[in-house]
Amino acid sequence: MGQRYAVLISGDIGENGYPEFFFDLVLMRQTLIDNGFAPTNIFVLYGDGADYSNNSYPAARYRPTPAITDLAATKTNINAIFSDLANGTHGRPQLTSDDLLFVWTFDHGSQIPISPGSSTLISTLGVRDDEYGMRADDFAAAINLVPHAYRIICMQQCRSGGFLTYLSSDKTVILTASEANLNAHPTDDQAEKETVGGKVYPHGEFNFYLLAALLGQNLLGNPVNADANGDGFTTMKEVFDYICAHESDTATPQYADGSRHLGERLHLAFADIFMRDNLDDDGAEPSPGGGLSLSPDINHFRNELLDPQATLCSPEAMTKDNLFEMIEMGQPNYIYVRLRNRGYSASEATVKLYWSKPSTLPEPNSWHPLGEIAVPSMAPGAVGWGGPLIWSEGIPERGHYCFVALLHNAQDPAPDATAVTDPNSFLQIIRLSNNAVWKNFDVDNQFAGGYAHIDFQIRGWPHQGLHSDLEIDLRSLTSKARAELRLVKRLVDGGALEGMQILSTGQTFTKLAVDGGAISAIRNMSLHPSDNTKAELQLSLPEDMDGFYELSIRQLVDGIEMGRVTRRLAIGSYPYTGNKRTLEVHQSNCEWVDQMSNRHKEPFTDVNLAIQRGYNGCRYCLPELSTD
């Protein structure tokens, strides 16, 4: 489960005439606690290492008990605290890729030459052990050591905008009080003056409005509403917009939230609900690797589950990607989804499901809506499930289908499929969002010495020509396995073959021999606008194969995977054998099985499924199921 951590740094001391450096630190710490941060997860670096106390400022809120300062605000300690959080040393927790890191700074800021004699300047943060301060690049080197799911960084010091270049990332939202070459300002008009017992308490102006937006009221006790869209969550972008709209002496606050505009959804209690692209997916954005179309979190069954929680969400079940059964015609198919909340507050979710025929580029025009599944509220760290959605109408044929899921919750909306206009925007949804997954994966039961085939579509892009690579990965098979690919001739013409040889060419189709035990490819296929062509991979399996063998067919554009079809061959013994030619099903030890061609054998674990698919029982070994 993801945790929330904070490091608060305020360098100068109140005794030097800057009590706001401590006042704002106290307020920021309490604001985080009020938003659900554990006090033990907040680390305070202030001044020379002790809380500020002055009888001229007697307000109880600024005299925390017990003391809150952990370390002096020195460059040495800043490096040390981030190193400890990265490595779990000196009794500090070790952050993970599920955690939120909040960093707040307040001190004097300046600019110095980036190197001796250089006219290029770099911003610095004031610290107690270096008169020049801590440079932005050194600060970034320290903080970037710490693993995180997301970071929020808020900086009040002068010239803080110069830190953006060094800290920006797609997992980071940064708000600074000023541009790189401007000073930040204290509270300076009547609407910003906190008065307690006739005493005015100074604050940073940026902090005054930052705290107001996060708390829902300003330091004068007046309610504020920074939730501009009224969805109940004040995102960091809304916080920044509120600051800019209300500062009376603006120093042009700066903002960055990465290429995916993270700040438009991230807030202090963000619920990050996701579905996995593959078993190794931990919800990080972008997906760190592995197959894009291997989601283990879309599962379909021929019967409704009696205990979905146990079947889908047990620790053992979470490690499996083969829980599902093949889609069958002529009966209901029960589809379930599985989700995890890696965020910091509870939330419910809705999943929109689509199906498409197996394709190496399932762009949204090929999606057919199935319906929506509501998933009840999930606590932080929890695994949840939803369904079933029943699919019984409009199934073209039994077999393998591609399923796409778009996940929505109030804090983290689903990607907009209508905004997908080209391969790049398609990739943004599929690879870069943990709210979109698809499953283009199936398990195919086979006998050793048998024959397998994969039917799939090779698609282009609507209204746009495309050059693409097609890769076939048969590394799990031995070189003795024979494979043939049949596809439209024009896709081979002009392309470059790797690990493939032309067997025959007709007017429309070309048949290629594909090397077993290797990755083979057609490079630089030329796809017409809106192309949609059929292809088939046929496999002849050696007699000595046994166990599981995974193979895949994937399509790449500019070297980037856009989609794949994956098949896991489960080769072994099965209790029943169907004859595809005669449509008779036998017990596998029946003498008639030995007379079948391997090409005609179809394995079954459930004889009733064979009957449902139109097979008749053998009159000798299954007379009770024979209609002869």
Order of alpha helices (4+ residues) and beta strands (2+ residues): beta-alpha-beta-alpha-beta-beta-beta-beta-alpha-beta-alpha-beta-beta-beta-alpha-alpha-beta-beta-beta-alpha-beta-beta-beta-beta-beta-alpha-beta-beta-beta-beta-beta-alpha-beta-beta-beta-beta-beta-beta-beta-beta-beta-beta-alpha-beta
